[in-house]
Amino acid sequence: MDLNNPHANFVAQNMSDLAIAKEVLQAFVPPAMANAMDWNTLKLEKDSFVTEELKELYLDMLFSCKLKEGEKIQFYFLFEHKSHPDYGAPDQLLRYLSQIHTSQKEKVPVIPVLFYHGRENWNIKSSYKENFNIPEDSFIQNYVLNFQYILISLNSALLDKLQVSIRTKAFLKILTIWELDIKKLEQYLQEIAPLFFVDDGIEFLYTLFRYIYGTSNIQPEEAKKVVKRIAAGKEEIAMTTAELLIKQGKAEGKAEGRAQGRIEGRIEGEKKAKLETARRMKAKGYSVEDILSLTGLAKNDLKENGLL
């Protein structure tokens, strides 16, 4: 799956690791659910139920699992990620659920999980039928479509109390650091320093530095110096990651003004991808309102590109 959003890409890479996925889900699903699960049966499913025109916009991860007692009931966790409040999220989850259930020969329960690490509070209702503003004692309640999603809302205070491995905590912690600069990076890397000396930690660090270079103005040479102070002999991890990004076209050269150019290029690339998605959605018969809601584009964007 191609993801233009570095936040979503980082989340997808780490949640694809079952060791991390287990710890995150065990820590955040309701206790009764966590205790009932046979976490050894957790598996990342390869199938995607997101239509082609939406793949550039959304993270689509589906896990299957079974209960540990009684009948071995299989069910799915549908995992979605947000880095800012999105009032279209319940409708988006509804569309995912519909696509999954209509493709199933034998119906399997699906539990939506929404992973949020934005700066603002997530105040969006988790029960779908609450969006209808129907009195609770109304008979209509019996006929309204409803589902609930599990919200994983990250913040630094919560993470300090979390009992998980250092790798999982490192993954979650970086998502809560806003306006990352070299000072904050050094403090963060000091906290996760043991990861520089274990194999699975090295693998994580490569994804970490890709994320850092894609979401901040920190330069590889700066990061290299910080790593050298914290884990001497491991500083090339920062540089090797930067070299990979350059080869992939995800980082600019070392010319003056590179930082600003990288930001502008990323924004322009994301907008082009959204416009291409909008064209395909229009061809598929989506309404203008749905296109605007799902892509985040403005009406002027559509007009200027001949889509209105």
C-alpha positions in Angstrom: 0.0 0.0 0.0 1.4 3.4 -1.0 1.0 6.0 1.7 1.8 9.7 1.2 1.3 10.5 4.9 4.6 9.9 6.8 2.6 9.5 10.1 0.4 6.8 8.6 3.4 5.1 7.0 5.3 5.0 10.4 2.2 3.6 12.2 1.7 1.0 9.5 5.3 -0.2 9.5 5.3 -0.6 13.3 1.8 -2.1 13.7 2.7 -4.7 11.1 5.1 -6.1 13.7 2.9 -8.5 15.7 4.9 -8.0 18.9 4.1 -4.3 18.9 0.5 -4.8 17.7 -0.2 -7.2 20.5 1.1 -4.9 23.2 -0.8 -1.9 21.8 -4.1 -3.7 21.5 -3.7 -5.4 24.9 -3.0 -2.1 26.5 -5.9 -0.1 25.0 -8.8 -2.4 24.3 -11.3 -2.7 27.2 -10.0 -5.0 30.0 -12.7 -7.6 29.6 -11.9 -7.9 25.9 -8.1 -8.0 26.5 -8.6 -10.8 29.1 -10.8 -12.9 26.7 -8.5 -12.8 23.7 -6.1 -15.5 22.7 -3.4 -13.1 21.7 -1.2 -15.9 20.3 -3.7 -16.2 17.5 -3.4 -12.5 16.4 -2.6 -12.3 12.8 -2.2 -9.4 10.3 -4.5 -10.2 7.3 -3.1 -9.5 3.8 -6.5 -8.7 2.3 -7.4 -5.0 1.8 -11.0 -3.9 1.6 -10.3 -0.2 0.8 -11.2 0.7 -2.8 -8.5 1.8 -5.2 -9.6 5.4 -5.2 -9.1 5.6 -1.4 -5.9 3.7 -0.9 -3.7 6.9 -1.1 -5.6 8.5 1.7 -6.2 5.9 4.4 -4.4 3.3 6.4 -6.0 -0.1 6.0 -4.9 -2.7 8.5 -7.0 -5.8 9.4 -6.1 -8.2 12.2 -7.8 -11.5 13.0 -7.9 -13.0 16.4 -9.8 -15.7 18.4 -11.2 -16.0 22.0 -9.1 -18.1 24.3 -12.0 -19.9 26.1 -15.1 -21.8 24.9 -15.9 -21.8 21.2 -13.0 -20.5 19.1 -14.8 -17.5 17.6 -12.8 -15.7 15.0 -13.2 -11.9 14.6 -11.3 -9.0 13.1 -9.8 -5.8 14.4 -10.1 -3.1 11.8 -7.3 -0.7 12.6 -7.4 3.0 11.4 -5.1 5.9 12.2 -5.7 9.6 12.6 -3.2 12.4 13.3 -5.9 15.1 13.6 -9.6 15.1 14.5 -11.7 13.9 11.6 -15.5 14.2 11.8 -15.7 12.0 8.8 -14.1 9.1 10.6 -17.3 7.3 11.7 -18.6 7.4 8.1 -15.2 6.2 6.9 -15.3 3.3 9.3 -18.8 2.5 8.2 -17.7 2.3 4.6 -14.8 -0.1 5.6 -17.2 -2.3 7.6 -19.6 -2.4 4.7 -16.9 -3.4 2.3 -15.6 -6.1 4.6 -19.0 -7.7 5.4 -20.3 -7.6 1.8 -17.1 -9.5 0.7 -17.5 -12.2 3.4 -19.1 -15.5 2.5 -19.4 -16.3 6.1 -20.0 -13.3 8.4 -17.2 -12.6 10.9 -17.5 -9.9 13.5 -15.3 -6.8 13.0 -14.2 -4.5 15.8 -13.1 -1.1 14.6 -10.0 0.4 16.4 -9.1 4.1 15.8 -5.6 5.1 16.7 -5.3 8.9 17.4 -2.2 10.9 18.2 -3.2 14.5 17.4 -2.5 17.6 19.4 -6.2 18.5 19.9 -8.6 16.4 21.9 -10.7 13.8 20.1 -14.3 14.7 20.8 -16.0 12.7 18.1 -18.7 10.3 19.2 -17.6 6.7 19.3 -21.2 5.3 18.9 -22.4 5.8 15.4 -26.1 6.2 16.2 -25.4 9.2 18.5 -24.9 11.2 15.3 -28.6 11.0 14.6 -29.7 13.0 17.7 -32.6 10.6 18.4 -34.1 10.6 21.9 -33.0 7.5 23.8 -36.5 6.4 24.6 -37.6 6.7 21.0 -38.7 3.4 19.3 -36.7 4.6 16.3 -33.5 3.6 18.2 -34.3 0.0 17.5 -34.0 0.6 13.7 -31.0 2.8 13.5 -27.7 1.4 12.3 -25.1 1.4 15.0 -21.5 0.3 15.8 -18.8 1.5 18.2 -15.1 1.9 17.7 -12.3 1.6 20.3 -10.4 4.8 20.6 -6.7 4.7 21.3 -5.9 8.3 22.1 -2.2 8.9 22.9 -0.6 11.4 25.2 2.7 11.6 27.1 1.1 11.3 30.6 -0.7 8.1 29.6 2.5 6.6 28.0 4.5 7.2 31.2 2.1 4.7 33.0 2.0 2.2 30.2 3.6 -1.3 30.9 5.0 -2.3 27.5 8.4 -3.1 26.0 10.8 -0.3 25.3 10.4 -0.7 21.5 6.6 -0.3 21.7 6.9 2.7 24.0 9.5 4.2 21.7 7.0 3.8 18.8 4.2 5.4 20.7 6.2 8.1 22.4 7.6 9.7 19.2 4.0 10.2 18.0 3.3 12.5 21.0 6.3 14.8 20.5 5.2 17.9 18.7 7.5 20.3 16.9 10.5 18.0 17.2 13.8 19.8 17.4 17.3 18.6 18.0 17.0 19.1 21.8 13.8 17.1 22.1 15.3 14.4 19.8 18.4 14.0 22.1 16.2 13.6 25.2 14.0 11.1 23.4 16.9 9.0 22.1 18.5 8.9 25.6 15.3 7.3 26.8 15.4 4.6 24.1 19.2 4.2 24.0 19.1 0.4 24.6 17.5 -0.1 21.2 20.7 0.9 19.5 22.3 -2.4 20.7 19.7 -5.0 19.8 18.7 -6.4 16.4 15.0 -5.6 16.6 15.9 -2.2 18.0 18.1 -1.4 15.0 15.2 -2.3 12.6 12.9 0.0 14.5 15.5 2.9 14.4 15.6 2.8 10.6 11.8 3.4 10.5 12.2 6.0 13.2 14.7 8.1 11.4 12.7 7.9 8.2 9.8 9.3 10.2 11.9 12.0 11.7 13.3 13.2 8.4 9.8 13.2 6.9 8.1 15.2 9.6 10.7 17.6 11.0 13.5 19.9 9.8 16.2 17.9 11.6 19.1 17.2 9.3 21.0 13.9 9.1 24.3 15.5 10.2 22.6 16.9 13.3 21.0 13.6 14.1 24.3 11.8 13.6 26.0 14.0 16.2 23.3 13.3 18.7 23.4 9.5 18.1 27.2 9.6 18.5 26.9 11.2 22.0 24.3 8.7 23.1 25.4 5.4 21.4 28.9 5.8 20.0 29.6 3.6 17.0 25.9 3.6 16.0 25.7 7.0 14.4 25.8 5.7 10.9 22.2 4.5 11.4 21.1 8.1 11.0 23.2 8.7 7.9 22.3 5.4 6.2 18.6 6.1 6.7 19.1 9.5 5.1 20.9 7.9 2.1 18.0 5.5 1.6 15.5 8.4 1.6 17.6 10.2 -1.0 17.6 7.2 -3.2 13.9 6.8 -2.8 13.3 10.5 -3.7 12.0 11.2 -0.2 14.8 13.6 0.8 16.4 16.4 -1.1 20.1 16.9 -1.8 22.4 18.8 0.5 22.0 22.1 -1.3 21.2 25.3 0.7 17.6 25.7 1.5 17.0 21.9 1.4 14.7 21.9 4.4 12.2 24.3 3.0 12.3 22.6 -0.4 11.6 19.2 1.2 8.5 20.6 3.0 7.1 22.3 0.0 7.8 19.2 -2.2 6.0 17.0 0.2 3.0 19.2 0.4 2.8 19.5 -3.4 3.2 15.8 -3.8 0.4 15.1 -1.3 -1.9 17.5 -3.0 -1.3 16.0 -6.4 -2.1 12.5 -5.0 -5.3 13.9 -3.5 -6.3 15.5 -6.8 -5.7 12.2 -8.6 -7.8 10.4 -6.0 -10.5 13.1 -6.5 -10.5 12.4 -10.2 -11.0 8.7 -9.7 -13.7 9.3 -7.1 -15.6 11.6 -9.5 -15.4 9.0 -12.2 -16.8 6.4 -9.8 -19.8 8.7 -9.1 -18.9 10.0 -5.6 -20.7 13.3 -4.7 -18.7 16.5 -4.4 -19.4 16.5 -0.6 -17.9 13.1 -0.2 -14.9 14.0 -2.3 -14.2 17.1 -0.2 -14.7 15.3 3.0 -12.5 12.3 2.2 -9.7 14.1 0.5 -9.5 17.2 2.6 -9.4 19.4 -0.6 -11.2 22.7 -0.9 -13.8 23.5 -3.6 -11.4 25.9 -5.2 -8.9 23.0 -5.6 -11.5 21.1 -7.5 -12.4 24.1 -9.7 -8.9 25.0 -10.5 -8.2 21.5 -11.7 -11.4 21.1 -13.8 -13.2 18.8 -11.3 -16.2 21.2 -10.8 
